[in-house]
Structure formats: structure tokens, C-alpha cells
Amino acid sequence: ASAQTAGGRSRSIEGRASRRLTNLLFFYLPAQMRMLVLKDARHFLRDPAQWSQLVILFGLLGLYLLYLPRSRPEGFSLHWQALICFLNNGAVTLILSTFTSRFVFPMISLEGRQMWLVGLWPMPRSTVMWAKLVYALPVCGLAAVVVTLLSIRALDLPPAMAIVQAAATLATCAGLCGLAVGLGARLPSFQETSAGRVASGLGGTVNLIASVALVTVNVALMGLICYRLVGQGNLARLDPLSVVVLLGIVFIGLGTGVVAMRIGTRSFQKAEV
């Protein structure tokens, strides 16, 4: 009896803590949407398989970036700065594509057993979709921002190049999250109860391929910017074409996410029990 009481108190404390954290981080959202975010946040925190993989992958990358300046106390040449910046952008976005395919894509499918309850919620299903995105984007974005700032600091990048790396990473992150949520609603597996099985199914495979394609395009464009800046011998100033390419990266990332969300929302609204 005492063990059950202790367990109940522990869950109560955990519940209050997660509620306060959600209200703090998502204070700008309506109360109904915060409740949906709170449900997903509690599931994320109670499943070590989700947050531990994110911590391990980005933790290893962070340790590498912390050690990087010590490997070259004299600093990096312009060519090495551009090359490592390009490689770091690719590493971060590829890790994000793996994480969103494994854990963000299955979120809509895991609502399958409660689809009858989703239909009774006093809100449109499109709100449910955007709540999933609003929950996934800060989690992935925060991890990406921390590692990107470490990369900028390790390489001592000038402001212009720092803006390029940060904007490219965040735009790709937004695209990957929107793609995972949107395709998760378009190609769901409502019969599955395991996130791993949903991610390894047909829909998860399609999402992974689409995510890798998005990363490949944006990383290639990032490489074009690095190549041009190295060619002009200055990473501190963007030429007009580099600015256009950067805007293209942002447009492709955000546009992919928005289009996927619209497709997924239409499909989710038509889904039946």
C-alpha cells in the first residue's frame, strides 16, 4: 500500500511539473491546444526511448564541437571553416530527419485507438494537427539551435556565415517537422500501437525518403553558398546570389512543411474510426 501511495505521489508530482513546464514554454497557445501539447509532452518524457536517443545523438555531436577548437588552437583557415560548417549542417539535419521519422511521424497514428475521442473534441482536427507540429518543432528546434550555436562558436564564424548556418538549419528543421506530421496524417497506421512499427512501415519509409531528399537539397544549396564565399575569399559578406540561395533554402524548408501539413490535414479530417 505504501509503495502504491509513493508511486501515486510520484506521478502526481511529475504531472504537475509537466503541466507547469508546458504552460511556461507554450504560454502563447490557447488553453485547448496546450492540453494537447501536454499529453504529447508527458508521453515523450515517460518514454526514455524517445528523449534518450535525442540526447545521445546531439550530446555526442556537442562533445565533438566542444573539443574541435582544442584540435586547432591557432584557429581554422577560411577553407576549413566553410567545409566544417557545411559538414556540421549536414550532420545536424540528418540527425533531425532520423528523429522526426522515428518519433514525430508516428504521433498521428498512435491516436488511432482514440479516434472516436478525437472526433468528440471541441476543436477542429486541423487544430490537433497544428498542436502536434507546435509540440515537435520546439523540441527539435531547441536541440538544433544548441548544437548550431556550438558549431558557430567552435569555428568562430563571422556574423554573416553564422546567420547562414542558423537559418539553413532552422528552416530544414521546420520542414522536417511539418513533413513528419503531415505525412503521418496522410499515411497513418491506426492499427499499430508501437511507434517503432509505425515508423518502419510503408508510411514511415516514404517519410524517411522524403526527409532525406529535403536534407539533401538544402545541404547541397548550403554547400553552394560555402563554395561561393570561399571563392571570393571572405565569409563575412554574402554576395547577392548567396542571399538568393539562402532565401531558397528557407523557402524550400518552410514550403515543404506547409504543403505537407495541408495535405495531412485534409486527410486527417476525412479519417474515420
C-alpha positions as CSV (number, residue, x, y, z in Angstrom):
1,A,0.0,0.0,0.0
2,S,2.8,2.4,0.9
3,A,4.5,1.6,-2.5
4,Q,1.3,2.4,-4.3
5,T,0.9,5.6,-2.4
6,A,4.5,6.6,-3.2
7,G,4.0,5.8,-6.8
8,G,0.9,7.8,-6.9
9,R,2.6,10.8,-5.3
10,S,5.5,10.5,-7.8
11,R,3.1,10.5,-10.8
12,S,1.2,13.5,-9.3
13,I,4.5,15.4,-8.9
14,E,5.5,14.5,-12.4
15,G,2.1,15.5,-13.7
16,R,2.2,18.9,-12.0
17,A,5.8,19.5,-13.2
18,S,5.0,18.7,-16.8
19,R,1.9,20.9,-16.7
20,R,3.8,23.8,-15.4
21,L,6.6,23.3,-17.9
22,T,4.1,23.1,-20.8
23,N,2.3,26.2,-19.6
24,L,5.6,28.1,-19.4
25,L,7.0,27.0,-22.7
26,F,3.7,27.3,-24.7
27,F,2.1,30.2,-22.8
28,Y,1.2,31.8,-26.1
29,L,-1.1,28.9,-27.2
30,P,-4.8,28.7,-26.4
31,A,-5.7,26.5,-23.4
32,Q,-7.2,23.7,-25.6
33,M,-4.1,23.4,-27.7
34,R,-1.9,23.4,-24.6
35,M,-3.8,20.4,-23.3
36,L,-3.0,18.5,-26.5
37,V,0.7,19.5,-26.2
38,L,0.7,18.5,-22.6
39,K,-0.5,15.0,-23.5
40,D,2.3,14.5,-26.0
41,A,4.9,16.1,-23.7
42,R,4.0,13.6,-20.9
43,H,4.3,10.7,-23.3
44,F,7.7,12.0,-24.5
45,L,9.0,12.4,-21.0
46,R,7.8,9.0,-19.9
47,D,9.4,7.2,-22.8
48,P,13.2,7.1,-22.4
49,A,13.5,5.6,-25.9
50,Q,12.5,9.0,-27.3
51,W,14.4,11.6,-25.4
52,S,17.4,9.4,-24.7
53,Q,18.2,8.9,-28.4
54,L,17.9,12.7,-29.0
55,V,20.2,13.4,-26.0
56,I,22.8,10.8,-27.0
57,L,23.0,11.8,-30.7
58,F,23.1,15.6,-30.1
59,G,25.3,15.1,-27.0
60,L,28.0,13.3,-29.0
61,L,27.8,16.0,-31.6
62,G,28.1,18.6,-28.9
63,L,31.1,17.0,-27.3
64,Y,32.8,16.9,-30.7
65,L,32.1,20.6,-31.2
66,L,33.4,21.4,-27.7
67,Y,36.6,19.5,-28.5
68,L,37.0,21.0,-32.0
69,P,38.7,24.3,-31.1
70,R,41.3,22.5,-29.0
71,S,42.3,20.5,-32.0
72,R,43.4,23.7,-33.7
73,P,44.4,26.2,-31.1
74,E,45.7,28.5,-33.8
75,G,42.3,28.6,-35.4
76,F,40.8,27.4,-38.7
77,S,41.6,28.7,-42.1
78,L,38.8,30.1,-44.3
79,H,38.6,26.9,-46.3
80,W,38.3,24.7,-43.2
81,Q,35.7,27.0,-41.6
82,A,33.5,26.7,-44.7
83,L,34.0,22.9,-45.0
84,I,33.3,22.1,-41.4
85,C,30.3,24.5,-41.3
86,F,28.9,22.6,-44.3
87,L,29.5,19.2,-42.8
88,N,28.1,20.2,-39.4
89,N,24.9,21.5,-41.1
90,G,24.6,18.1,-42.9
91,A,25.1,16.2,-39.7
92,V,22.6,18.1,-37.7
93,T,19.9,18.0,-40.3
94,L,20.4,14.3,-41.0
95,I,20.1,13.5,-37.2
96,L,16.9,15.6,-37.2
97,S,15.5,13.7,-40.2
98,T,16.1,10.4,-38.4
99,F,14.5,11.6,-35.2
100,T,11.4,13.1,-36.8
101,S,10.9,10.0,-38.9
102,R,11.2,7.7,-35.8
103,F,9.2,9.7,-33.2
104,V,7.3,12.6,-34.8
105,F,5.8,10.7,-37.8
106,P,4.0,8.1,-35.6
107,M,2.2,10.6,-33.4
108,I,-0.9,10.8,-35.5
109,S,-1.0,7.0,-36.0
110,L,-0.8,6.5,-32.2
111,E,-4.1,8.4,-31.9
112,G,-5.8,5.5,-33.8
113,R,-7.3,3.7,-30.9
114,Q,-8.7,7.0,-29.6
115,M,-10.0,8.3,-33.0
116,W,-13.6,8.2,-31.7
117,L,-12.4,10.5,-28.9
118,V,-10.7,12.8,-31.3
119,G,-14.0,13.2,-33.1
120,L,-15.6,14.4,-29.9
121,W,-13.0,17.0,-29.0
122,P,-14.5,20.6,-29.1
123,M,-12.0,21.7,-31.7
124,P,-11.4,21.0,-35.4
125,R,-9.0,18.3,-36.4
126,S,-6.7,20.8,-38.0
127,T,-6.0,22.2,-34.6
128,V,-4.9,18.7,-33.5
129,M,-2.5,18.6,-36.4
130,W,-1.0,22.0,-35.7
131,A,-0.7,21.1,-32.0
132,K,1.4,18.1,-33.0
133,L,3.6,20.4,-35.0
134,V,3.8,23.1,-32.3
135,Y,4.9,20.4,-29.9
136,A,7.5,18.8,-32.2
137,L,9.1,21.9,-33.5
138,P,10.4,23.4,-30.2
139,V,11.8,20.1,-29.1
140,C,13.7,19.5,-32.4
141,G,14.5,23.2,-32.9
142,L,15.9,23.7,-29.4
143,A,18.3,20.7,-29.9
144,A,19.3,22.0,-33.3
145,V,19.9,25.6,-32.1
146,V,22.1,24.5,-29.2
147,V,24.3,22.4,-31.5
148,T,24.4,25.1,-34.2
149,L,25.5,27.7,-31.7
150,L,28.3,25.4,-30.5
151,S,29.3,25.0,-34.1
152,I,29.4,28.7,-34.7
153,R,31.4,29.2,-31.5
154,A,33.8,26.4,-32.3
155,L,34.6,27.7,-35.8
156,D,34.5,31.4,-34.7
157,L,32.3,32.1,-37.7
158,P,31.7,35.7,-38.8
159,P,28.1,37.0,-38.3
160,A,27.1,36.6,-42.0
161,M,28.1,32.9,-42.1
162,A,26.6,32.3,-38.6
163,I,23.3,33.6,-39.9
164,V,23.5,31.3,-43.0
165,Q,24.1,28.2,-40.9
166,A,21.4,29.0,-38.3
167,A,18.8,30.0,-40.9
168,A,19.5,26.9,-43.0
169,T,19.3,24.5,-40.0
170,L,16.1,26.0,-38.6
171,A,14.4,26.1,-42.0
172,T,15.2,22.5,-42.6
173,C,14.1,21.6,-39.1
174,A,10.7,23.2,-39.7
175,G,10.4,21.4,-43.0
176,L,11.2,18.0,-41.4
177,C,8.7,18.5,-38.6
178,G,6.0,19.6,-40.9
179,L,6.8,16.8,-43.3
180,A,6.7,14.2,-40.5
181,V,3.4,15.4,-39.0
182,G,1.7,15.9,-42.4
183,L,2.8,12.6,-43.9
184,G,2.0,10.9,-40.6
185,A,-1.6,12.0,-41.1
186,R,-1.6,11.2,-44.8
187,L,-0.1,7.7,-44.5
188,P,-1.2,6.6,-41.0
189,S,-1.2,3.1,-39.4
190,F,-4.1,3.4,-37.0
191,Q,-4.0,-0.3,-36.2
192,E,-0.4,-0.2,-34.8
193,T,0.3,0.6,-31.1
194,S,4.1,0.8,-31.4
195,A,5.8,3.9,-32.7
196,G,8.7,1.7,-34.0
197,R,6.3,-0.4,-36.1
198,V,4.6,2.7,-37.5
199,A,8.0,4.3,-38.4
200,S,9.2,1.1,-40.1
201,G,6.1,0.7,-42.2
202,L,5.3,2.0,-45.7
203,G,4.4,5.5,-44.5
204,G,7.4,5.8,-42.3
205,T,9.7,4.7,-45.2
206,V,8.1,7.2,-47.5
207,N,8.6,9.9,-44.9
208,L,12.2,9.0,-44.3
209,I,12.9,9.1,-48.1
210,A,11.2,12.5,-48.4
211,S,13.1,13.8,-45.3
212,V,16.4,12.7,-46.7
213,A,15.6,14.3,-50.0
214,L,14.8,17.6,-48.3
215,V,18.0,17.4,-46.3
216,T,20.0,16.6,-49.5
217,V,18.6,19.6,-51.4
218,N,19.1,22.1,-48.6
219,V,22.6,20.8,-47.7
220,A,23.6,21.0,-51.4
221,L,22.4,24.6,-51.5
222,M,24.3,25.3,-48.3
223,G,27.4,23.8,-50.0
224,L,26.9,26.2,-52.9
225,I,26.9,29.2,-50.5
226,C,30.1,27.9,-48.8
227,Y,31.7,27.4,-52.2
228,R,30.9,30.9,-53.4
229,L,32.1,32.5,-50.2
230,V,35.4,30.6,-50.3
231,G,35.8,31.6,-53.9
232,Q,35.5,35.3,-53.0
233,G,37.9,34.8,-50.1
234,N,35.6,36.2,-47.4
235,L,33.0,34.5,-45.2
236,A,31.9,37.8,-43.6
237,R,30.0,39.1,-46.6
238,L,27.3,37.5,-48.7
239,D,27.1,38.2,-52.4
240,P,23.6,38.7,-54.0
241,L,23.5,35.1,-55.3
242,S,24.3,33.7,-51.9
243,V,21.5,35.7,-50.4
244,V,19.1,34.3,-53.1
245,V,20.3,30.8,-52.4
246,L,19.8,31.2,-48.6
247,L,16.2,32.5,-49.2
248,G,15.7,29.4,-51.4
249,I,16.7,27.2,-48.5
250,V,14.3,28.9,-46.2
251,F,11.5,28.8,-48.8
252,I,12.1,25.1,-49.6
253,G,12.1,24.2,-45.9
254,L,9.1,26.2,-44.8
255,G,7.2,25.5,-48.0
256,T,7.7,21.7,-47.7
257,G,6.4,21.8,-44.2
258,V,3.3,23.9,-45.0
259,V,2.4,21.8,-48.1
260,A,2.8,18.6,-46.1
261,M,0.7,19.9,-43.3
262,R,-2.1,20.9,-45.7
263,I,-2.2,17.5,-47.3
264,G,-2.1,15.8,-44.0
265,T,-4.8,18.0,-42.5
266,R,-7.2,17.2,-45.4
267,S,-6.6,13.5,-45.0
268,F,-6.9,13.6,-41.2
269,Q,-10.2,15.5,-41.4
270,K,-11.6,12.6,-43.5
271,A,-10.3,9.8,-41.4
272,E,-12.9,7.6,-39.7
273,V,-12.8,5.4,-36.6
